[in-house]
Amino acid sequence: MPRFKFQNRFSKIGGSFFIETGEIMILIDLKHYLEKNRCLSINDLALHFDLPCDAIRGMLDHWIAKSRVKKILCPGECGKGCFSCNESTKMELYEWVA
């Protein structure tokens, strides 16, 4: 069950989703969740925050621009060595680096 439950109120501007209410709080919550878990998939983040992947990507862009988060596309780049990814099942991972 997600930790947060929001009224899913979004506006779409220029191909990106923006949260109309509580954006700052969610950015901070996203930061804390990534700091705690270090590396998470976009799907894990979307499930945890009960938000669409595009909304999460928009918030992650904020932390990527500040060089706090790094986007990783599996296979091979995550360094975990599990080799369970293949070209057709690339995972979109985000790692807290600051």
C-alpha positions, -999 to +999 in steps of 0.1 A: +000+000+000+014+034-009+026+056+019+009+086+004-025+090-010-032+121-031-060+134-051-045+127-085-048+163-098-023+170-126-020+195-153+000+186-185+022+214-198+046+209-226+045+171-225+053+170-187+030+164-158+031+189-129+014+184-096-009+213-088-008+209-050+019+198-027+047+196-052+074+209-028+064+183-002+065+155-027+099+166-039+112+164-004+095+130+002+110+117-031+144+129-019+141+111+014+128+079-002+156+078-027+182+086+000+169+057+021+168+032-007+196+045-029+184+030-062+148+024-073+129+018-105+105+043-119+077+017-113+087+014-076+086+051-072+052+054-090+037+027-068+051+041-036+038+077-043+006+065-061+015+088-090+019+082-128+054+075-140+054+108-160+047+128-129+076+110-110+099+117-140+090+154-139+100+155-102+131+134-107+142+159-134+145+185-106+169+164-087+188+153-119+193+190-128+208+195-093+231+164-099+216+146-069+200+118-089+214+098-118+192+079-143+204+044-151+191+022-179+197-015-174+212-038-186+248-035-174+248+001-163+235-005-128+266-025-118+246-049-098+257-078-120+224-097-119+221-098-157+184-104-154+176-075-178+177-078-215+172-053-243+134-058-244+130-054-207+152-024-199+145-010-165+146+027-158+164+031-125+172+062-105+200+064-080+206+090-053+242+101-057+246+131-034 
